[in-house]
Amino acid sequence: GENVEQHPSTLSVQEGDSAVIKCTYSDSASNYFPWYKQELGKGPQLIIDIRSNVGEKKDQRIAVTLNKTAKHFSLHITETQPEDSAVYFCAASRSGAGSYQLTFGKGTKLSVIP
Amino acid sequence: DAGVIQSPRHEVTEMGQEVTLRCKPISGHNSLFWYRQTMMRGLELLIYFNNNVPIDDSGMPEDRFSAKMPNASFSTLKIQPSEPRDSAVYFCASSPLSPVEKLFFGSGTQLSVL
């Protein structure tokens, strides 16, 4: 089955700096890679996703990159703000008829220091 | 829409007692998931329902765990008897799409078994 490794497990940055979280996956058939943000006391919330036919996707201050050959993908947050402090999870799946299994990384706790 | 609604938010019980967690998915979503979150194991898929039918329960730890979805708007996860190692946050998530991609999580139930 799929295995997703996520690094680092904790990350502290100064407000305004950039943060990068990296994930690797094992199943070359995986083609859908979402990122979830979990704030304290809440459930994970989808913030951005990327498919294997795209190398990069951007949404305001967040961007994701995908390297299919190396089987790794990354989340980039620029101009970090205190409200970006949360736990971030990457995930991977085979998106196709009947598919449902998302494999999550263990999470990265991001702390943005004002 | 109110989102995925879980109850209770917190549950404290004694070892050996029966615990029932409840979930109301987003109206119109035909896929429902129960996840368990712990520091050691991260987010684990327990069971997946599609159109109220259990499709994959391979993540259910043991026979003490059971889940039902009697209709499209309600699901329960029951643990009987509960054990201290069951202490975790339990999330319900629903999805409108097939194949499943974007998950909408509830706020979770924090379960403590003493």
Interface residues (C-beta under 8 A of the other chain):
Chain A: Y32 P34 Y36 G41 K42 G43 P44 Q45 L46 D49 F89 S93 S95 G96 A97 G98 S99 Y100 Q101 L102 F104 G105 K106 G107
Chain B: V4 S31 F33 G42 L43 L45 Y48 N50 I55 D56 F91 A93 S98 P99 V100 E101 K102 L103 F104 F105 G106 S107 G108
